[in-house]
Amino acid sequence: MSVFQGLVEIIGLTEKFTFNPKEGIDNPVMVITDDSDYVPTPSPRLCVLKREDRESYGFHLRVEKGCRGHIIRNVVSGGVAGRSGVRDGDRLLEVNNCYVDDLPHSEVARKIKLSGLQLCLLVLDEEEYKQAVSQGQDLRGVARIKKGKGCKPPRLCHITKHPVSGLGISFTPVEGQKGHFSVNLVAGGAAEKAGVQKGDRLVWMNGATVSDLTHSALSRMMKKCGDHITILVIDSESEKKYTQERMPILPTAAVSHNLPHRPRKFHLVCGPEGYGLLLRLEKAPSGRTFHVLREMDPGSPAERAGMQDGEVLLEVNGESVESLKHGEIVDRVRLSGKQVSLTTITLQGMEFYTKLGLSPLLFCDGDADQREKSPLNKMDGSCKPRHCSLQKGPLGFGFHLGCVPHRPGTFISQVASGSSGQNAGLLVGDVVIEVNGQNVEEKYLEDVIVLVKEGGHFLSLLVKDKTGDSKLKQTDTPAKDSSDSEQEEEDDEKSSL
């Protein structure tokens, strides 16, 4: 009896309980829980990969048939990824603090390639990922919880010296923290105008991290910087959270301010004589070799788009050409057919980013596309279909479908703010071309809704701008083959495009 009394005292049952077999268990203190509804919270892992120049990260990123997500495979034993905690089968949630689970594979691979010698990955174990997907959990929310709330991204700020007040910035060592420096600003000075804020912490200067520097070494760097300086800063509270989570503060994840050079994108439609430009392989004063665009023909697609002689070619159709040979680039342009997308930057801009150890493609203004001014070329940009990958969240997929009465075809009639649809890039008026890989242009609204529901918690849409859709149907004519003349010399490769 004393044993039971002891148990009662520990559990704290103080209310009198009378069991009535007709009424069942009516003890107000006893609570029986059903563990079948328990949903475990996934636990992503943060992996920081650091490699040497010309060394690979030691893993492959794949998309496999019948499997969701971006899958990590072929992790090299003892390689950079393996040493950093990456495991075979892991699903990739973030690259450098950017959520990528709902992005196309090509875009995710591009982010990894552009990250340089340091890469920050947020991954989820294969089984945890599959379970979270089957239960409809919000993986974006899971990633956000792992990183902590209120963590602001770092800022990459380029400061130009003022003739009177100078750079308007100085640094003070943080007491008790080696390699940590607090920012001091001149009110209204050059640094403040460049995006630096009071109380910021300095992380990186002109491509060099400051964590191993003394204050005197940092001061010497400042004196050598000349009239310009580029620094990476972050507010003190976010720095604490990054440190607590062991997250690196990287320029690849930064918001840029006042950068003097940015790449430009051009969408060209081939004319009767081609695109009207010359591609040359040239050596810059620094000794590096670049693919340079020269000799824009008067009235050509290249000239009308605003391309300038001497610009360095960075991408063809969204693919970096840095590691490609001259002939390979020409082939990619030819295979584009009657239109091509080129990303370029000035030679001065290329040298600027090279000195910082960063790829200029990290700072490409996607909304500042340069297009030819003919109706066909305006149509070209708006007509290009877009892939949008959605995961059902608290607001569902977060969009409504509409249609023209008694006609096939559907369009996006409404997009909820903060929803999966908005995050995936859906816009009101977008015309739906495909649902989960199936063409729906000639299907009626009811049939399209059925296909959306059959996809479960995930949805893949191919959409295009409504205005562009109507123009495309009016101008969709067979393309003529374009011919390119090519001349190559041993020391000076060049090709007309």
C-alpha positions, 0 to 999 in steps of 0.5 A, a space after each residue: 500500500 505504501 508503494 502505491 501511496 508513494 506513486 500517487 504522491 510523485 504523480 500528483 493525483 489529488 482528485 478522487 477518481 471513481 470508475 463507472 464501467 457504464 460511463 468508462 474512464 472519467 478521471 479528469 487527471 488521466 490523459 491518454 495521448 495518441 502517438 499516431 498523430 505525432 509528426 517528428 521535426 526534421 533536423 537539417 544539417 549545415 555543412 560548410 565545404 572549403 576547397 583548394 583552387 582546382 580541387 572539386 567538392 567531391 560529390 554529384 548533384 542529381 535529379 532522379 526519376 520518381 524521387 523528389 528533391 536535389 539528391 547528393 550522390 557519389 560522395 568521395 570518401 575523404 573528399 571535401 564534402 565527405 569531411 564536411 558531413 555530407 552523405 550519399 542520398 542527402 537532399 539539398 535544401 539550401 545553397 549559401 543560405 538560399 532555399 533551393 528545394 523548389 528551384 530547377 536543377 540547372 539553377 541549383 547547379 549554377 549556384 554551386 558552381 558560382 560559390 567559389 572556394 567555400 560552399 555552405 549547404 543545408 541538407 536533410 537526411 534521405 529518410 527524413 526528407 521522404 517522411 517530411 514530404 509524405 507528411 506535407 511538411 513545409 521544408 522552407 519553414 524547417 530550413 528557416 527554423 534551423 537558421 534561426 529567426 531574425 538573421 539578416 544577410 550580410 552586405 557587400 558594400 563598395 565605397 568610393 573615397 570622398 575628396 574631403 571626408 575620405 572613405 568615412 569609415 574606421 574600425 575598432 577591435 571588439 574587446 575579447 574577440 580576436 579578429 572581430 572589428 566594429 565599424 565606426 562611421 562618419 555621418 553622411 559619409 561615403 561608407 554610410 552612403 554605400 550601405 554600411 550601417 552603424 554598429 556593423 561588424 567587418 567580415 571581409 575586405 577586398 577579398 580577404 577575411 579579417 578574422 586572422 588579422 590584427 588591428 595594425 594589419 587591418 590599418 595597413 590594408 586600409 592605407 593601401 586601398 586607394 580611392 576604393 574599397 569593397 567590404 563585407 559587413 553584417 549587423 552585430 546581432 546577426 553575427 552572433 546568430 551566425 556564430 551560434 549556428 556555426 554558419 559562415 558569413 559569405 559574400 556569395 550570400 550577401 546583398 550588394 550595395 553600390 557595386 561599380 560593375 554589373 553583368 548585363 543580359 542580352 536576348 538576341 534574335 538572329 537576323 539575315 546576317 546572323 547576330 552581327 558580332 565577332 567573338 575573339 579569344 584575347 589576353 587581358 593585361 592581367 595575363 588572363 584569357 577571356 572570350 571578348 565580343 568585338 565589331 558589332 555590325 551597324 544595324 545588327 541585332 547585337 548593336 540594336 540591343 546595346 552591346 558594346 565592343 570589348 565586352 567579356 562573354 560570361 554566359 550563353 543561354 545561362 551556361 557559364 563559358 569560363 571553362 569552355 573552349 572557343 569552338 564549344 562556345 560557337 557551337 552553343 550559339 549555333 545550336 540555339 537556333 534563331 535566338 540566343 541569350 548572352 551575359 556580358 561584362 566590361 573588361 574593367 568589371 571582369 578585372 574588378 571581380 577577379 581581384 575580389 575572388 568572386 564571380 561577376 555572375 553572382 551580381 547579375 541584374 536579372 530584371 535589367 535585361 537588354 533587348 532589341 527594340 523590335 516587336 519580335 524581340 519584345 515578344 521573345 522575352 515575354 514568351 519564354 516559358 518558365 518552370 515553377 516548382 511548388 510545394 503545398 504549404 499552409 495556404 495550399 499552393 497559393 494560387 487560383 486558376 481562371 479560364 475564358 468561358 467555353 474555351 480550352 486553356 487556363 491562366 493564373 487568376 490570383 496569387 496569394 501573398 507569401 504563398 508557395 505560388 508567389 515564392 515559385 514566381 507565378 504571376 497573375 495572368 500567366 498562361 499554364 502550358 504544362 501541369 506535372 509535365 503534361 501539356 494542358 493548352 487544349 484542356 478545359 479548366 476542370 481537367 487541369 484542376 484534376 491534374 493539379 490535385 493528382 500531384 499531391 503535395 508537389 506541383 510542377 508548372 510550365 507557364 508563360 506571360 499572357 501577353 507573350 502567349 498571344 503574340 507567340 501564336 501570331 508569330 509562330 512560324 518555322 525558323 530558317 537555318 542561320 549560317 555562321 562563318 568561322 575563321 580560326 587562327 592558331 594564336 587568335 581564335 575568332 568567329 563571326 556570330 
